[in-house]
Amino acid sequence: MTLTIENADKELAKIIKSIAKLTKAKVRISNKEKVPSWLKEAQDMQKNPHKYKSYKSVDEMFEDILK
């Protein structure tokens, strides 16, 4: 069985570890926050604007999109 708990603080992690020891269960704690792919792309666009095409008008953008 897999149990996932998100947005937990350090105290809750300590409690979960203690409970897991009692039942000899395995516990993996990750501090990684999952960032949605669209947010990663938006952050990349801000950091590297030269990699992305810019448009002078909305009509020009739609013309390119609808090719």
N, C-alpha and C positions, 0 to 999 in steps of 0.2 A: 504494500500500500504506500502511496505517496501523499504527503501532506505539504501543502504550500501555504506559507504565511507571508504576506507582503506588508511592507511599511511597519515592521516591528522594530522596537528599540532594543538596546543592548540588554536591558534587564529581562525582557521577555525571552531573548535568545538564551540567556543564562538559565532561566527557568525551564525552557524546552530541553536544553541539554541535560539538566538534572533528571527530568522525567524520562528522557530517552535512556539514560544510564540504568534506571530502575528496570526497564524492560529489555535491556540489551539491544536497543534499536540503533540504527545508524542515523546520524544527523549531519547534514551539510548546510552550512550557513554561507550565504553569498551576499556581498555588499554591492553587487552590481545592480544598477538600475537599468531596466530595459528601456531603451530609447527607441521610439517608433521610427521606421525607415524614412517617413516623410520629414521628420524633424531633423534627422541626420543630413538629409539632402538639403534642407533649408539652411542648416548651419554651414554646410560645405559651400553653398551659394554665397553666403555672407563672407566667408573666409577667402574664397577664390572666384570673385565675380568675373575675372577675365576668361574663365572656362565656359561661361554661359553666354549665349547670344542675347543681345538687348534689342529692343524695338523702339522705334520713334512714335509709333501709333498702335492702337488696338487693332485697327484694320490690318496693318502689316503683320501683326502677331497671328491673327486668325487666318490670314492668307497662308502663312507658313504652316500653321497647325493642320489646316484642312487640305493640305496637298495630298 
